[in-house]
Amino acid sequence: MRILLCNCNSPPSLSPTPPQKPPPSFLPAAAVWTKKTLITALSGALSLTLLVSSSSPALSSDSPPFQPPRPPQLSTPLPDRCNEEEEEELQNKFVLKPEFVTNEEIVQEAWQIVNDSFLDTGRHRWSPQSWEQKKEDILGTSIQTRSKAHELIKRMLASLGDPYTRFLSPAEFSKMARYDITGIGINIREVPDDTGSVKLKVQGLILDGPAHTAGVRQGDEVLAVNGEHVVGKSAFEVSSLLQGPNETFVTIKIRHGNCGPTESLEIQRQLVARSPVFYRLEQVSNSPSSVGYMRLKEFNALARKDLVIAMKRLQDMGASYFILDLRDNLGGLVQAGIEIAKLFLNKGETIIYTVGRDPQYQKNVVADTAPLVTLPVVVLVNNRTASASEIVASALHDNCRAVLVGERTFGKGLIQSVFELRDGSGVVVTVGQYVTPNHLDINGNGIEPDFRNFPGWSDVSQHLLKCNLHQQG
């Protein structure tokens, strides 16, 4: 089983008028091992905007069995502290072929993922007792075909009453390759070890992607990028180091497995994400001031980097204000949204609160650097502004950095992880939810804008001033 990139919370097809219930599909963001390790939307490299186009071949049920490439030649002996049984188990997972997994095992694997990770937000029909009964009912009979197994998983997930928890066919799962934030086909996650320190582990791996072909394997630890040691860096920082122009090379040093030998590998980048940022400088009517307009279409792997470029250029060109247009932005990479919010916030200010069954979702996410810009900001929103877009909009609004203009946002406040099953299919599971710095539950509610129509710049300044005075008082 492998993990692709994701952790998405973007709702999929939204009609111009938001429905009473969110549509049942959503834009994914990270796949996971059979051991149910989660790719959190708030850690590691991805919570990418998920849509289409993949650099890796689709893994349909009639695809030829995956033949893993020859593993790299490793010469350094394993340390005594290694748990050889765990290492052997890990390696066995890589060579497990879909045809050797029974239909019953696939269904039970999906059941176990929900049992371990699903977050009941109080609006669903899940309970440990009812879910245990579900397994007994489903697995009590023989499942003759793989398509029947997939159909059972779909019905099992539908019984939860959560429109965002759903099944992915092998072909649908493979499309997530587009959201590789590193450009080499891996997803990195921060994993605490027994000593309390943090290791950066490969938790997502695109089969036949650049890193996989070069010899990187699930569970490997990233030690250095282009000779720069990554100890103390976040997963997002390391993912940024791995990024670069398409078809250029990056050298990474890794330790295989939990305690295996180290190896340096040269990998050619294959970025497929397109820039989601459009920007221009506009003159304000009847004023010598200029405004820097930036439209952000989605939160993909390039969103933060390209927005930084846009803001710096617009500021150099004389922008007095910024307009950040998030209308029709359905979200995507939650981590990209968090990093973009940090560009505007003071160190220590809250970006979002998250809750979930897993401790990794129970956190207060704060800005950890000084803001890139301090100019006033207007954020444009509408009823198709969702997920990561709502995180950015609420973070800037609640910290008095921006006014919101337009319509009430969609209201997508749940966090999903995408788990890959051992036959190449996957399940998207709601594993957490977030609330704004002012403790507003976004999910199902959305965010009310400050202004319906575009205000004058004096009104923007006065509104931000009052907001700051209110927070200080």
C-alpha positions as CSV (number, residue, x, y, z in Angstrom):
1,M,0.0,0.0,0.0
2,R,1.2,3.5,-0.7
3,I,0.4,7.0,0.1
4,L,-0.1,9.6,-2.5
5,L,-0.3,13.2,-1.8
6,C,-3.2,14.7,-0.2
7,N,-5.2,15.8,2.6
8,C,-7.7,17.6,0.9
9,N,-10.8,19.4,1.9
10,S,-11.9,21.0,-1.3
11,P,-15.5,20.4,-2.2
12,P,-15.9,19.3,-5.8
13,S,-18.5,20.4,-8.2
14,L,-20.4,23.3,-6.5
15,S,-23.4,24.8,-8.1
16,P,-23.7,28.7,-8.2
17,T,-26.1,28.5,-5.3
18,P,-24.7,26.3,-2.5
19,P,-26.8,23.3,-1.8
20,Q,-28.3,22.5,1.5
21,K,-25.9,19.6,1.9
22,P,-22.4,19.7,0.5
23,P,-22.0,17.6,-2.6
24,P,-20.7,14.1,-2.0
25,S,-17.4,14.4,-3.8
26,F,-14.4,16.3,-2.7
27,L,-10.9,17.1,-3.8
28,P,-8.5,14.8,-2.1
29,A,-5.0,15.1,-0.7
30,A,-3.0,12.2,0.7
31,A,-3.0,8.5,0.6
32,V,-1.8,6.1,3.3
33,W,-0.4,2.7,4.2
34,T,-2.3,-0.2,5.5
35,K,-0.9,0.6,8.9
36,K,-3.3,3.6,8.7
37,T,-0.7,6.3,9.0
38,L,-2.4,9.6,8.2
39,I,-1.2,12.3,6.0
40,T,-2.5,15.3,7.9
41,A,-3.8,18.3,6.1
42,L,-1.9,20.4,8.6
43,S,1.5,18.7,8.5
44,G,3.9,17.5,6.0
45,A,3.9,18.4,2.4
46,L,0.4,18.1,1.3
47,S,-3.1,18.9,1.5
48,L,-3.1,19.9,-2.0
49,T,-5.9,21.1,-4.2
50,L,-6.9,18.0,-5.9
51,L,-8.2,17.9,-9.4
52,V,-7.0,16.2,-12.5
53,S,-4.0,15.1,-14.6
54,S,-1.4,12.7,-13.3
55,S,2.1,12.0,-14.3
56,S,1.8,8.4,-13.1
57,P,-0.2,5.8,-15.0
58,A,-3.7,5.1,-13.9
59,L,-3.9,2.0,-11.8
60,S,-7.1,0.4,-13.1
61,S,-8.2,-3.0,-12.0
62,D,-7.2,-4.5,-15.3
63,S,-3.7,-2.9,-15.3
64,P,-0.8,-5.4,-15.3
65,P,0.6,-6.3,-11.9
66,F,3.0,-3.7,-10.5
67,Q,6.6,-5.0,-10.7
68,P,8.7,-3.0,-8.3
69,P,12.1,-2.0,-9.6
70,R,15.2,-3.6,-8.2
71,P,15.9,-2.1,-4.8
72,P,19.0,0.0,-4.4
73,Q,22.3,-1.8,-3.4
74,L,22.8,-1.2,0.3
75,S,26.1,-1.9,1.8
76,T,25.9,-0.5,5.3
77,P,24.8,-3.2,7.9
78,L,21.8,-2.5,10.0
79,P,22.5,-1.2,13.5
80,D,21.8,-3.6,16.4
81,R,18.9,-1.5,17.5
82,C,17.0,-2.3,14.4
83,N,13.8,-4.3,14.7
84,E,14.4,-6.7,11.8
85,E,10.9,-8.1,11.9
86,E,9.5,-4.6,11.4
87,E,11.9,-4.0,8.6
88,E,11.0,-7.2,6.9
89,E,7.3,-6.5,7.3
90,L,7.8,-3.0,5.8
91,Q,9.6,-4.5,2.8
92,N,6.9,-7.1,2.3
93,K,4.3,-4.4,1.9
94,F,6.2,-3.0,-1.1
95,V,6.2,-6.3,-3.0
96,L,2.6,-7.2,-2.2
97,K,0.7,-7.5,-5.5
98,P,-3.0,-6.7,-5.9
99,E,-3.8,-10.2,-7.1
100,F,-2.5,-11.6,-3.8
101,V,-5.0,-9.5,-1.7
102,T,-8.3,-11.1,-1.2
103,N,-11.6,-9.3,-1.7
104,E,-12.4,-9.8,2.0
105,E,-9.1,-8.3,3.0
106,I,-9.7,-5.2,0.9
107,V,-13.1,-4.6,2.5
108,Q,-11.7,-5.3,6.0
109,E,-8.9,-2.9,5.4
110,A,-11.3,-0.1,4.4
111,W,-13.4,-0.9,7.5
112,Q,-10.3,-0.7,9.8
113,I,-9.3,2.7,8.4
114,V,-12.7,4.2,9.3
115,N,-12.6,2.5,12.6
116,D,-9.3,4.0,13.5
117,S,-9.6,7.4,12.0
118,F,-13.1,8.6,11.2
119,L,-14.2,11.7,13.1
120,D,-17.9,11.9,14.0
121,T,-18.7,15.6,14.0
122,G,-22.1,14.9,15.7
123,R,-24.0,14.9,12.4
124,H,-23.3,11.4,11.4
125,R,-24.6,8.0,12.2
126,W,-21.3,6.4,13.4
127,S,-20.7,4.6,16.6
128,P,-18.1,2.0,17.6
129,Q,-20.9,-0.5,18.2
130,S,-22.7,0.0,15.0
131,W,-19.5,0.0,13.0
132,E,-18.4,-3.3,14.6
133,Q,-21.8,-4.7,13.6
134,K,-21.3,-3.5,10.1
135,K,-18.1,-5.5,9.8
136,E,-19.8,-8.7,11.0
137,D,-22.6,-8.2,8.6
138,I,-20.4,-7.5,5.5
139,L,-17.7,-10.0,6.2
140,G,-20.0,-12.8,7.2
141,T,-20.3,-13.9,3.5
142,S,-17.9,-14.7,0.7
143,I,-17.1,-11.8,-1.6
144,Q,-16.7,-13.3,-5.1
145,T,-15.3,-10.4,-7.2
146,R,-13.2,-7.3,-6.7
147,S,-16.0,-5.1,-8.1
148,K,-18.3,-6.6,-5.5
149,A,-15.7,-5.7,-2.8
150,H,-15.6,-2.1,-4.1
151,E,-19.4,-1.9,-4.1
152,L,-19.5,-3.1,-0.5
153,I,-17.0,-0.5,0.5
154,K,-19.0,2.2,-1.1
155,R,-22.2,1.1,0.7
156,M,-20.3,0.8,4.0
157,L,-18.9,4.4,3.7
158,A,-22.3,5.8,2.6
159,S,-23.8,4.4,5.8
160,L,-21.8,6.9,7.7
161,G,-23.9,9.8,6.5
162,D,-20.8,11.9,5.8
163,P,-20.8,13.4,2.2
164,Y,-17.0,13.7,2.2
165,T,-16.1,10.1,3.2
166,R,-16.0,8.1,0.0
167,F,-14.4,5.4,-2.1
168,L,-11.9,6.0,-4.9
169,S,-11.4,3.6,-7.8
170,P,-7.8,2.8,-8.7
171,A,-8.1,5.2,-11.7
172,E,-9.4,8.0,-9.4
173,F,-6.7,7.4,-6.8
174,S,-3.9,7.6,-9.4
175,K,-5.0,11.1,-10.5
176,M,-3.7,12.5,-7.2
177,A,-0.2,12.4,-8.6
178,R,-0.7,15.9,-9.9
179,Y,-0.6,17.2,-6.4
180,D,3.0,16.3,-5.8
181,I,4.3,19.3,-3.8
182,T,7.9,18.2,-4.1
183,G,8.1,17.6,-7.8
184,I,9.8,14.2,-7.3
185,G,6.8,12.2,-6.3
186,I,6.9,11.9,-2.5
187,N,5.0,13.2,0.5
188,I,7.0,14.0,3.6
189,R,5.6,14.0,7.1
190,E,7.1,14.9,10.5
191,V,7.2,11.8,12.7
192,P,8.3,11.9,16.4
193,D,10.7,9.2,17.5
194,D,11.2,7.6,20.9
195,T,13.6,10.3,22.0
196,G,11.2,13.1,21.4
197,S,12.9,14.5,18.3
198,V,11.3,14.7,14.9
199,K,12.2,12.7,11.8
200,L,11.1,13.6,8.3
201,K,9.7,10.4,6.8
202,V,8.5,9.5,3.3
203,Q,4.9,8.8,3.9
204,G,3.6,9.2,0.4
205,L,5.2,7.7,-2.7
206,I,4.1,7.7,-6.3
207,L,4.8,4.4,-7.8
208,D,7.0,4.7,-10.9
209,G,7.5,8.4,-10.0
210,P,11.0,10.0,-10.1
211,A,11.8,9.3,-6.5
212,H,10.5,5.7,-6.6
213,T,12.4,5.0,-9.7
214,A,15.6,6.4,-8.2
215,G,15.3,4.0,-5.2
216,V,13.3,6.0,-2.5
217,R,10.9,3.8,-0.6
218,Q,8.0,4.2,1.8
219,G,9.2,4.9,5.3
220,D,12.6,6.2,4.3
221,E,14.0,9.2,6.3
222,V,15.1,12.3,4.5
223,L,18.4,13.5,5.9
224,A,19.6,16.2,3.5
225,V,18.7,18.0,0.3
226,N,21.5,19.2,-2.0
227,G,23.9,18.8,0.8
228,E,21.9,20.8,3.3
229,H,21.0,18.9,6.4
230,V,17.3,19.1,7.2
231,V,17.3,18.4,11.0
232,G,15.0,20.9,12.7
233,K,13.2,21.9,9.5
234,S,9.5,21.3,8.9
235,A,8.2,19.0,6.3
236,F,6.9,21.9,4.3
237,E,10.3,23.6,4.4
238,V,12.0,20.5,3.1
239,S,9.3,20.1,0.4
240,S,10.1,23.6,-0.7
241,L,13.8,22.7,-0.9
242,L,12.9,19.8,-3.2
243,Q,11.0,22.0,-5.6
244,G,12.6,23.5,-8.6
245,P,12.2,23.9,-12.4
246,N,10.8,21.0,-14.3
247,E,13.4,18.4,-15.5
248,T,16.2,19.8,-13.2
249,F,17.9,17.6,-10.7
250,V,18.0,17.5,-6.9
251,T,20.1,15.3,-4.7
252,I,18.6,13.9,-1.5
253,K,20.3,11.9,1.2
254,I,18.0,9.3,2.8
255,R,18.1,6.5,5.4
256,H,16.2,3.5,4.2
257,G,13.6,2.2,6.6
258,N,13.6,2.9,10.3
259,C,17.3,2.1,10.9
260,G,18.8,1.1,7.6
261,P,21.8,2.4,5.6
262,T,22.0,5.8,4.1
263,E,22.2,6.7,0.4
264,S,22.4,9.8,-1.7
265,L,20.2,9.8,-4.8
266,E,20.1,12.2,-7.7
267,I,16.5,12.7,-8.9
268,Q,15.0,14.6,-11.8
269,R,12.0,16.8,-11.0
270,Q,8.8,16.4,-12.9
271,L,6.5,19.1,-11.8
272,V,3.0,19.0,-13.3
273,A,1.2,21.6,-11.2
274,R,0.5,24.9,-13.0
275,S,0.7,28.3,-11.4
276,P,-2.6,29.2,-9.8
277,V,-1.7,32.9,-9.4
278,F,-2.7,35.8,-11.7
279,Y,-1.8,39.4,-10.7
280,R,-1.8,43.0,-12.0
281,L,-1.4,46.5,-10.7
282,E,-4.4,48.8,-11.0
283,Q,-4.9,52.5,-10.5
284,V,-7.5,53.5,-7.9
285,S,-10.1,55.9,-9.4
286,N,-9.7,59.5,-8.3
287,S,-6.6,58.7,-6.3
288,P,-2.9,58.6,-6.8
289,S,-2.8,55.1,-5.1
290,S,-2.4,51.8,-6.8
291,V,-3.8,48.5,-5.8
292,G,-2.1,45.1,-6.3
293,Y,-4.7,42.6,-7.5
294,M,-3.9,38.9,-7.0
295,R,-6.3,36.1,-8.0
296,L,-5.6,32.7,-6.4
297,K,-7.4,30.0,-8.3
298,E,-6.4,27.0,-6.1
299,F,-4.0,26.0,-3.4
300,N,-1.6,23.7,-5.2
301,A,2.1,23.1,-4.9
302,L,3.0,26.4,-6.5
303,A,0.5,28.6,-4.7
304,R,2.7,30.0,-1.9
305,K,5.8,30.5,-4.0
306,D,4.0,32.2,-6.9
307,L,2.0,34.4,-4.5
308,V,5.2,35.6,-2.8
309,I,6.6,36.6,-6.2
310,A,3.4,38.4,-7.1
311,M,3.3,40.4,-3.8
312,K,7.0,41.4,-4.0
313,R,6.6,42.6,-7.6
314,L,3.4,44.5,-6.9
315,Q,4.9,46.1,-3.8
316,D,8.0,47.2,-5.9
317,M,5.6,48.6,-8.5
318,G,4.0,50.9,-5.9
319,A,1.0,49.0,-4.6
320,S,-0.6,50.7,-1.6
321,Y,-3.2,47.9,-0.9
322,F,-3.7,44.3,-1.9
323,I,-6.8,42.6,-3.2
324,L,-6.7,38.8,-2.7
325,D,-9.4,37.3,-4.9
326,L,-10.5,33.9,-3.5
327,R,-13.8,33.8,-5.3
328,D,-14.6,30.4,-6.8
329,N,-11.5,29.0,-5.1
330,L,-12.6,25.6,-3.9
331,G,-9.5,25.1,-1.8
332,G,-6.9,22.4,-2.0
333,L,-3.7,22.0,-0.1
334,V,-4.5,23.0,3.4
335,Q,-0.8,23.3,4.3
336,A,-0.4,25.7,1.4
337,G,-3.3,27.7,2.8
338,I,-1.6,27.8,6.2
339,E,1.7,28.9,4.7
340,I,0.0,31.7,2.7
341,A,-1.8,33.0,5.7
342,K,1.6,33.3,7.5
343,L,2.7,35.7,4.8
344,F,0.3,38.3,6.2
345,L,0.2,37.5,10.0
346,N,2.4,38.5,12.9
347,K,4.4,35.9,14.7
348,G,2.3,34.1,17.3
349,E,-1.1,34.9,15.7
350,T,-3.5,32.0,15.4
351,I,-4.2,30.7,11.9
352,I,-6.6,27.9,12.7
353,Y,-7.6,25.5,15.5
354,T,-8.0,21.9,14.6
355,V,-9.6,18.9,16.4
356,G,-9.7,15.2,15.7
357,R,-9.5,11.7,17.2
358,D,-5.8,11.6,16.4
359,P,-3.6,13.9,18.6
360,Q,-2.0,15.2,15.4
361,Y,-5.3,17.0,14.6
362,Q,-5.6,18.6,18.0
363,K,-3.5,21.7,17.7
364,N,-3.4,25.5,17.5
365,V,-1.7,26.4,14.3
366,V,0.1,29.8,14.6
367,A,2.2,32.0,12.5
368,D,5.9,31.5,13.2
369,T,7.5,34.3,11.2
370,A,7.2,38.0,10.6
371,P,4.7,38.9,7.8
372,L,6.0,39.4,4.3
373,V,3.8,42.4,3.8
374,T,1.9,44.8,6.1
375,L,-0.2,46.7,3.6
376,P,-4.0,46.6,4.0
377,V,-5.7,43.6,2.3
378,V,-9.2,43.1,0.9
379,V,-10.2,39.5,0.4
380,L,-12.9,38.8,-2.2
381,V,-15.1,35.8,-1.4
382,N,-18.3,34.2,-2.6
383,N,-20.4,31.0,-2.1
384,R,-17.8,29.0,-3.9
385,T,-14.9,30.1,-1.6
386,A,-14.3,26.9,0.3
387,S,-11.9,24.8,2.5
388,A,-8.3,26.1,2.4
389,S,-9.7,29.4,1.0
390,E,-11.8,29.8,4.1
391,I,-8.8,29.1,6.3
392,V,-6.9,32.0,4.7
393,A,-9.9,34.3,4.7
394,S,-10.8,33.7,8.3
395,A,-7.2,33.9,9.5
396,L,-6.7,37.3,7.9
397,H,-10.1,38.5,9.0
398,D,-10.0,37.4,12.6
399,N,-6.5,38.9,13.1
400,C,-7.6,42.2,11.7
401,R,-5.3,42.0,8.6
402,A,-8.1,42.0,6.0
403,V,-11.7,42.9,5.3
404,L,-13.9,40.4,3.5
405,V,-16.0,41.5,0.6
406,G,-18.7,39.6,-1.3
407,E,-20.9,36.7,-0.3
408,R,-21.0,34.2,2.6
409,T,-18.5,31.5,1.9
410,F,-19.3,27.8,1.3
411,G,-18.7,26.4,4.7
412,K,-16.3,23.5,4.4
413,G,-14.6,23.0,7.8
414,L,-13.7,19.3,7.8
415,I,-10.3,17.7,7.2
416,Q,-9.9,14.5,5.1
417,S,-7.1,12.1,4.5
418,V,-6.9,9.8,1.6
419,F,-5.8,6.2,2.3
420,E,-4.7,3.8,-0.4
421,L,-5.9,0.2,-0.2
422,R,-3.7,-2.6,-1.2
423,D,-5.3,-3.1,-4.6
424,G,-4.6,0.5,-5.7
425,S,-8.0,1.8,-4.8
426,G,-8.5,4.3,-1.9
427,V,-10.8,5.7,0.6
428,V,-11.3,9.4,1.6
429,V,-12.1,9.7,5.3
430,T,-13.0,12.7,7.4
431,V,-10.5,12.7,10.2
432,G,-10.7,16.2,11.7
433,Q,-12.3,19.6,11.6
434,Y,-11.1,23.2,12.1
435,V,-12.5,26.4,13.6
436,T,-11.4,30.0,13.0
437,P,-9.2,32.1,15.4
438,N,-12.4,33.6,16.7
439,H,-13.7,30.1,17.4
440,L,-16.3,30.1,14.6
441,D,-17.2,26.6,13.3
442,I,-17.0,27.1,9.6
443,N,-18.5,23.7,8.6
444,G,-22.0,24.2,7.4
445,N,-22.0,27.9,8.3
446,G,-19.4,29.6,6.1
447,I,-18.0,33.1,6.9
448,E,-20.0,36.2,6.6
449,P,-18.2,39.0,4.8
450,D,-17.8,42.5,6.2
451,F,-19.1,44.2,3.1
452,R,-21.4,43.0,0.4
453,N,-20.1,45.6,-2.1
454,F,-16.6,46.9,-2.6
455,P,-16.0,49.6,0.0
456,G,-14.0,52.8,-0.4
457,W,-10.4,52.6,0.8
458,S,-11.1,54.9,3.7
459,D,-13.8,52.4,4.8
460,V,-11.3,49.6,4.6
461,S,-8.7,51.5,6.8
462,Q,-11.4,52.5,9.3
463,H,-12.7,48.9,9.6
464,L,-9.2,47.5,10.2
465,L,-8.5,50.2,12.7
466,K,-11.7,49.5,14.7
467,C,-10.9,45.8,14.6
468,N,-7.4,46.3,16.1
469,L,-8.7,48.6,18.7
470,H,-11.4,46.1,19.7
471,Q,-8.8,43.3,20.0
472,Q,-6.5,45.5,22.1
473,G,-9.4,46.7,24.3
